[in-house]
Amino acid sequence: CEANASKLNASEAAGSYVCRTGGGGLTQGKFAATYGPTSYRIELNGRGNAVDGRTGDAISTQEMDQRMLSTGRWLGSSC
């Protein structure tokens, strides 16, 4: 994937991304992340075709909206 950050500092990141696979898969969109000493949140919003995770081959040429949200928190100093 290629990322182009329009914002990147100690607590936030934002920008756009493009992911291509050798089998013709393509997804592109925007990302936003916030992070600190105890938690993080990252969200990707894009559009692209479905891809076989084992081979990287595009499953179809039909595009779909895609969204990923990941959040977490640190449980202790060793986690």
CYANA upper distance limits for C-alpha pairs under 8 A (distance plus 0.5 A):
  1 CYS  CA     17 TYR  CA      7.31
  1 CYS  CA     18 VAL  CA      6.11
  1 CYS  CA     19 CYS  CA      4.62
  1 CYS  CA     20 ARG  CA      7.04
  2 GLU  CA     17 TYR  CA      6.03
  2 GLU  CA     18 VAL  CA      5.80
  2 GLU  CA     19 CYS  CA      6.82
  3 ALA  CA     15 GLY  CA      7.66
  3 ALA  CA     16 SER  CA      6.33
  3 ALA  CA     17 TYR  CA      4.86
  3 ALA  CA     18 VAL  CA      7.16
  4 ASN  CA     15 GLY  CA      6.04
  4 ASN  CA     16 SER  CA      5.80
  4 ASN  CA     17 TYR  CA      6.72
  5 ALA  CA     13 ALA  CA      7.31
  5 ALA  CA     14 ALA  CA      6.10
  5 ALA  CA     15 GLY  CA      4.76
  5 ALA  CA     16 SER  CA      7.04
  6 SER  CA     13 ALA  CA      8.13
  6 SER  CA     14 ALA  CA      6.27
  6 SER  CA     15 GLY  CA      5.31
  6 SER  CA     16 SER  CA      8.34
  7 LYS  CA     12 GLU  CA      7.49
  7 LYS  CA     13 ALA  CA      5.54
  7 LYS  CA     14 ALA  CA      5.50
  7 LYS  CA     15 GLY  CA      7.07
  8 LEU  CA     12 GLU  CA      6.33
  8 LEU  CA     13 ALA  CA      4.85
  8 LEU  CA     14 ALA  CA      7.17
  9 ASN  CA     13 ALA  CA      6.94
 10 ALA  CA     35 TYR  CA      8.40
 10 ALA  CA     36 GLY  CA      8.43
 11 SER  CA     34 THR  CA      6.08
 11 SER  CA     35 TYR  CA      5.57
 11 SER  CA     36 GLY  CA      6.34
 12 GLU  CA     32 ALA  CA      8.08
 12 GLU  CA     33 ALA  CA      6.06
 12 GLU  CA     34 THR  CA      4.98
 12 GLU  CA     35 TYR  CA      6.85
 13 ALA  CA     31 PHE  CA      8.43
 13 ALA  CA     32 ALA  CA      6.25
 13 ALA  CA     33 ALA  CA      5.56
 13 ALA  CA     34 THR  CA      7.04
 14 ALA  CA     30 LYS  CA      7.97
 14 ALA  CA     31 PHE  CA      5.93
 14 ALA  CA     32 ALA  CA      4.75
 14 ALA  CA     33 ALA  CA      6.72
 15 GLY  CA     30 LYS  CA      6.12
 15 GLY  CA     31 PHE  CA      6.00
 15 GLY  CA     32 ALA  CA      7.22
 16 SER  CA     28 GLN  CA      7.98
 16 SER  CA     29 GLY  CA      6.08
 16 SER  CA     30 LYS  CA      4.63
 16 SER  CA     31 PHE  CA      6.36
 17 TYR  CA     28 GLN  CA      6.00
 17 TYR  CA     29 GLY  CA      6.05
 17 TYR  CA     30 LYS  CA      6.51
 17 TYR  CA     31 PHE  CA      7.72
 18 VAL  CA     26 LEU  CA      7.78
 18 VAL  CA     27 THR  CA      6.34
 18 VAL  CA     28 GLN  CA      4.78
 18 VAL  CA     29 GLY  CA      7.26
 19 CYS  CA     25 GLY  CA      8.29
 19 CYS  CA     26 LEU  CA      6.15
 19 CYS  CA     27 THR  CA      5.69
 19 CYS  CA     28 GLN  CA      6.72
 20 ARG  CA     24 GLY  CA      7.44
 20 ARG  CA     25 GLY  CA      5.91
 20 ARG  CA     26 LEU  CA      5.10
 20 ARG  CA     27 THR  CA      7.19
 21 THR  CA     25 GLY  CA      5.41
 21 THR  CA     26 LEU  CA      7.18
 21 THR  CA     56 GLY  CA      5.99
 21 THR  CA     57 ASP  CA      7.53
 22 GLY  CA     56 GLY  CA      6.95
 22 GLY  CA     57 ASP  CA      7.51
 23 GLY  CA     55 THR  CA      7.97
 23 GLY  CA     56 GLY  CA      5.83
 23 GLY  CA     57 ASP  CA      4.33
 23 GLY  CA     58 ALA  CA      6.23
 24 GLY  CA     56 GLY  CA      8.19
 24 GLY  CA     57 ASP  CA      6.49
 24 GLY  CA     58 ALA  CA      5.73
 25 GLY  CA     48 GLY  CA      8.16
 25 GLY  CA     49 ASN  CA      6.71
 25 GLY  CA     50 ALA  CA      7.57
 25 GLY  CA     51 VAL  CA      6.25
 25 GLY  CA     56 GLY  CA      7.23
 25 GLY  CA     57 ASP  CA      6.66
 25 GLY  CA     58 ALA  CA      5.04
 25 GLY  CA     59 ILE  CA      8.49
 26 LEU  CA     48 GLY  CA      5.96
 26 LEU  CA     49 ASN  CA      6.61
 26 LEU  CA     58 ALA  CA      8.45
 27 THR  CA     46 GLY  CA      7.17
 27 THR  CA     47 ARG  CA      6.12
 27 THR  CA     48 GLY  CA      4.53
 27 THR  CA     49 ASN  CA      7.05
 28 GLN  CA     46 GLY  CA      5.78
 28 GLN  CA     47 ARG  CA      6.20
 28 GLN  CA     48 GLY  CA      6.89
 29 GLY  CA     44 LEU  CA      7.60
 29 GLY  CA     45 ASN  CA      6.08
 29 GLY  CA     46 GLY  CA      4.27
 29 GLY  CA     47 ARG  CA      6.77
 30 LYS  CA     44 LEU  CA      6.33
 30 LYS  CA     45 ASN  CA      5.96
 30 LYS  CA     46 GLY  CA      6.70
 31 PHE  CA     42 ILE  CA      7.71
 31 PHE  CA     43 GLU  CA      6.11
 31 PHE  CA     44 LEU  CA      4.90
 31 PHE  CA     45 ASN  CA      6.89
 32 ALA  CA     42 ILE  CA      6.26
 32 ALA  CA     43 GLU  CA      5.93
 32 ALA  CA     44 LEU  CA      7.21
 33 ALA  CA     40 TYR  CA      7.86
 33 ALA  CA     41 ARG  CA      6.00
 33 ALA  CA     42 ILE  CA      4.67
 33 ALA  CA     43 GLU  CA      6.86
 34 THR  CA     40 TYR  CA      6.17
 34 THR  CA     41 ARG  CA      5.86
 34 THR  CA     42 ILE  CA      7.06
 35 TYR  CA     39 SER  CA      6.33
 35 TYR  CA     40 TYR  CA      4.61
 35 TYR  CA     41 ARG  CA      6.88
 36 GLY  CA     40 TYR  CA      6.85
 37 PRO  CA     74 TRP  CA      8.43
 38 THR  CA     73 ARG  CA      6.03
 38 THR  CA     74 TRP  CA      5.77
 39 SER  CA     71 THR  CA      7.98
 39 SER  CA     72 GLY  CA      6.04
 39 SER  CA     73 ARG  CA      4.50
 39 SER  CA     74 TRP  CA      6.55
 40 TYR  CA     71 THR  CA      6.10
 40 TYR  CA     72 GLY  CA      5.96
 40 TYR  CA     73 ARG  CA      6.88
 41 ARG  CA     69 LEU  CA      7.90
 41 ARG  CA     70 SER  CA      6.25
 41 ARG  CA     71 THR  CA      4.87
 41 ARG  CA     72 GLY  CA      7.21
 42 ILE  CA     69 LEU  CA      6.39
 42 ILE  CA     70 SER  CA      5.86
 42 ILE  CA     71 THR  CA      7.01
 43 GLU  CA     67 ARG  CA      7.79
 43 GLU  CA     68 MET  CA      6.12
 43 GLU  CA     69 LEU  CA      5.01
 43 GLU  CA     70 SER  CA      6.99
 44 LEU  CA     66 GLN  CA      8.35
 44 LEU  CA     67 ARG  CA      6.05
 44 LEU  CA     68 MET  CA      5.63
 44 LEU  CA     69 LEU  CA      7.09
 45 ASN  CA     65 ASP  CA      8.19
 45 ASN  CA     66 GLN  CA      6.37
 45 ASN  CA     67 ARG  CA      5.14
 45 ASN  CA     68 MET  CA      7.24
 46 GLY  CA     65 ASP  CA      6.48
 46 GLY  CA     66 GLN  CA      5.61
 46 GLY  CA     67 ARG  CA      6.90
 47 ARG  CA     63 GLU  CA      6.99
 47 ARG  CA     64 MET  CA      6.12
 47 ARG  CA     65 ASP  CA      5.01
 47 ARG  CA     66 GLN  CA      5.91
 48 GLY  CA     62 GLN  CA      8.48
 48 GLY  CA     63 GLU  CA      5.34
 48 GLY  CA     64 MET  CA      6.12
 48 GLY  CA     65 ASP  CA      7.22
 48 GLY  CA     66 GLN  CA      7.63
 49 ASN  CA     58 ALA  CA      7.16
 49 ASN  CA     59 ILE  CA      7.78
 49 ASN  CA     60 SER  CA      6.91
 49 ASN  CA     61 THR  CA      6.48
 49 ASN  CA     62 GLN  CA      6.38
 49 ASN  CA     63 GLU  CA      4.97
 49 ASN  CA     64 MET  CA      6.61
 50 ALA  CA     58 ALA  CA      6.47
 50 ALA  CA     59 ILE  CA      5.98
 50 ALA  CA     60 SER  CA      6.99
 50 ALA  CA     63 GLU  CA      7.94
 50 ALA  CA     64 MET  CA      8.25
 51 VAL  CA     56 GLY  CA      6.26
 51 VAL  CA     57 ASP  CA      6.06
 51 VAL  CA     58 ALA  CA      4.94
 51 VAL  CA     59 ILE  CA      5.78
 51 VAL  CA     60 SER  CA      8.39
 52 ASP  CA     56 GLY  CA      5.76
 52 ASP  CA     57 ASP  CA      5.92
 52 ASP  CA     58 ALA  CA      6.89
 52 ASP  CA     59 ILE  CA      6.77
 53 GLY  CA     57 ASP  CA      8.39
 74 TRP  CA     79 CYS  CA      6.54
 75 LEU  CA     79 CYS  CA      6.45
